[in-house]
Amino acid sequence: AVNLREIKFKNFESYKKVYFLSLGVFIGIIIGSILFHKIEDNLISQLIGFMIVLTAIINFTNLKIEKKLLLNKYFSILYGLFCGLIGGITTLVGPLIAVYLVSLKLEKEEFSELISLTIFSCLIPIYSVFFIYQPVSLNDFLISLSLVIPAVLMQKFGFKIRKILPQDIFKKIILVVLTVIGSAVIFKNW
């Protein structure tokens, strides 16, 4: 529900930029989600912490993928497969997709729309595999559903902050918070 707010469905031309990436992500998510149910919890937590810290480092260093690689459909599918695999295991598919989209040098609105669309489309295979392996009670469902409200409120809050704070300062604050969270997760599960 949260990511749907960002998707405008107006510029289908921009969706072509992530077609092959999305195909790889979709397949990788299914494989990664199956692996998630076969790997120890501590390893998953360590991978999550590592991905959070790696994301912060990538963003601090402004790592970009070369344009000619982004235009190569085989690279895009393989990169998407890797993103999906990691995302299926850790449920953190967004950071690696963000690196790809940042490298495309998109406008802020197009970036927000494409990352929301890509991440939203990942939810279908993640939850499909999850429900196959994990029985969900009505109580679990209601708790998850109740968390949509704070997520939407925080997204609105984030939109307001994004308009007030300069992009560079906003980015640095988020990256510092991510680094602290990721390091804490790694430390706790080591």
C-alpha positions as CSV (number, residue, x, y, z in Angstrom):
1,A,0.0,0.0,0.0
2,V,2.8,2.4,0.8
3,N,4.7,2.0,-2.5
4,L,1.5,2.3,-4.5
5,R,1.3,5.9,-3.5
6,E,4.4,6.7,-5.5
7,I,3.5,4.8,-8.7
8,K,1.8,7.1,-11.2
9,F,1.5,4.8,-14.2
10,K,1.8,7.7,-16.5
11,N,5.2,7.3,-18.1
12,F,5.4,3.7,-19.5
13,E,8.6,4.6,-21.4
14,S,10.5,4.9,-18.1
15,Y,9.4,1.4,-17.1
16,K,11.3,0.0,-20.0
17,K,14.5,1.1,-18.1
18,V,13.8,-1.5,-15.4
19,Y,12.2,-4.3,-17.4
20,F,15.2,-6.7,-17.5
21,L,16.2,-5.7,-14.0
22,S,12.7,-6.5,-12.8
23,L,12.7,-9.9,-14.6
24,G,15.9,-10.9,-12.8
25,V,14.7,-9.6,-9.5
26,F,11.4,-11.5,-9.8
27,I,13.2,-14.9,-10.4
28,G,15.9,-14.1,-7.7
29,I,13.2,-13.3,-5.1
30,I,11.6,-16.6,-5.6
31,I,14.9,-18.5,-5.2
32,G,16.0,-16.3,-2.3
33,S,12.7,-16.7,-0.5
34,I,13.0,-20.4,-0.7
35,L,16.5,-20.3,0.6
36,F,15.3,-18.0,3.5
37,H,13.3,-20.9,4.9
38,K,16.3,-23.2,4.7
39,I,19.0,-21.0,6.3
40,E,19.7,-20.4,10.0
41,D,18.2,-17.3,11.6
42,N,21.6,-15.9,12.8
43,L,23.0,-16.1,9.3
44,I,20.0,-14.3,7.9
45,S,20.3,-11.6,10.6
46,Q,24.0,-11.2,9.8
47,L,23.2,-10.9,6.1
48,I,20.6,-8.2,6.9
49,G,23.1,-6.2,9.0
50,F,25.8,-6.6,6.3
51,M,23.4,-5.4,3.6
52,I,22.4,-2.4,5.6
53,V,26.0,-1.4,6.2
54,L,26.9,-2.1,2.6
55,T,24.1,0.0,1.4
56,A,25.3,2.9,3.5
57,I,28.9,2.5,2.3
58,I,27.7,2.4,-1.4
59,N,25.7,5.5,-0.9
60,F,28.4,7.4,1.0
61,T,30.9,6.6,-1.8
62,N,28.3,7.4,-4.5
63,L,29.0,4.1,-6.3
64,K,27.5,4.0,-9.8
65,I,27.2,1.3,-12.4
66,E,28.6,2.2,-15.8
67,K,26.0,3.3,-18.4
68,K,27.0,0.7,-21.0
69,L,26.4,-2.1,-18.4
70,L,23.0,-0.6,-17.5
71,L,21.9,-0.8,-21.1
72,N,23.0,-4.4,-21.4
73,K,20.0,-6.7,-20.9
74,Y,22.2,-9.6,-19.7
75,F,23.9,-7.5,-17.1
76,S,20.5,-6.1,-16.0
77,I,19.0,-9.6,-15.7
78,L,22.0,-10.9,-13.7
79,Y,22.2,-7.9,-11.5
80,G,18.4,-8.2,-10.9
81,L,18.8,-11.9,-10.1
82,F,21.5,-11.1,-7.6
83,C,19.3,-8.3,-6.1
84,G,16.4,-10.7,-5.9
85,L,18.4,-13.5,-4.4
86,I,19.7,-11.2,-1.6
87,G,16.3,-9.6,-1.3
88,G,14.6,-13.0,-1.0
89,I,16.9,-14.1,1.8
90,T,17.0,-10.8,3.7
91,T,13.9,-9.0,2.4
92,L,16.2,-6.0,1.7
93,V,16.0,-5.8,-2.1
94,G,15.6,-2.0,-2.2
95,P,19.2,-0.9,-1.6
96,L,20.7,-2.8,-4.5
97,I,17.9,-1.7,-6.8
98,A,18.5,1.9,-5.7
99,V,22.2,1.7,-6.8
100,Y,21.0,0.6,-10.3
101,L,18.4,3.4,-10.5
102,V,20.8,6.0,-9.2
103,S,23.2,5.0,-11.9
104,L,20.6,5.7,-14.5
105,K,20.7,9.4,-13.4
106,L,16.9,9.7,-13.2
107,E,15.0,12.7,-12.0
108,K,13.9,12.5,-8.3
109,E,10.2,11.8,-9.2
110,E,11.0,9.2,-11.8
111,F,13.4,7.5,-9.4
112,S,10.8,7.4,-6.6
113,E,8.2,6.0,-9.0
114,L,10.5,3.3,-10.4
115,I,11.9,2.2,-7.1
116,S,8.4,2.0,-5.6
117,L,7.1,0.0,-8.6
118,T,10.1,-2.4,-8.6
119,I,9.9,-3.0,-4.8
120,F,6.1,-3.4,-4.8
121,S,6.4,-6.0,-7.6
122,C,8.8,-7.9,-5.4
123,L,6.2,-8.3,-2.7
124,I,4.1,-10.8,-4.7
125,P,6.8,-13.5,-4.9
126,I,8.2,-12.9,-1.4
127,Y,4.8,-13.3,0.2
128,S,3.7,-16.1,-2.0
129,V,6.7,-18.2,-1.0
130,F,6.3,-17.1,2.6
131,F,2.7,-18.3,2.8
132,I,3.7,-21.6,1.3
133,Y,6.3,-22.3,4.1
134,Q,4.7,-20.4,7.0
135,P,1.1,-20.7,8.2
136,V,-0.3,-17.3,9.1
137,S,-3.0,-16.9,11.7
138,L,-5.7,-14.2,11.7
139,N,-3.8,-12.5,14.6
140,D,-0.6,-12.4,12.5
141,F,-2.5,-10.9,9.6
142,L,-4.2,-8.2,11.8
143,I,-0.9,-7.2,13.4
144,S,0.7,-6.9,10.0
145,L,-2.2,-4.9,8.7
146,S,-2.1,-2.6,11.7
147,L,1.5,-1.8,10.8
148,V,0.4,-0.3,7.5
149,I,-0.9,2.8,9.2
150,P,2.4,3.8,10.9
151,A,4.2,3.0,7.6
152,V,2.0,5.3,5.6
153,L,2.3,8.0,8.3
154,M,6.1,7.8,8.3
155,Q,6.1,7.9,4.5
156,K,4.1,11.1,4.6
157,F,6.5,12.4,7.3
158,G,9.4,11.5,5.0
159,F,7.9,13.3,2.1
160,K,7.6,16.5,4.2
161,I,11.2,16.2,5.5
162,R,12.4,15.5,1.9
163,K,10.8,18.8,0.8
164,I,12.3,20.8,3.8
165,L,15.8,19.5,4.1
166,P,18.4,19.7,1.3
167,Q,18.8,16.4,-0.4
168,D,22.4,16.0,0.7
169,I,21.7,16.5,4.4
170,F,18.7,14.2,4.3
171,K,20.8,11.5,2.6
172,K,23.6,11.8,5.1
173,I,21.2,11.5,8.1
174,I,19.5,8.4,6.6
175,L,22.9,6.8,5.9
176,V,24.2,7.4,9.4
177,V,21.0,5.9,10.9
178,L,21.3,2.9,8.5
179,T,25.0,2.3,9.4
180,V,24.2,2.3,13.1
181,I,21.2,0.0,12.7
182,G,23.2,-2.4,10.4
183,S,26.1,-2.5,12.8
184,A,23.9,-3.2,15.7
185,V,22.2,-6.1,13.9
186,I,25.6,-7.6,12.9
187,F,26.9,-7.2,16.5
188,K,23.8,-8.7,18.1
189,N,23.9,-11.8,15.9
190,W,27.7,-12.5,15.8
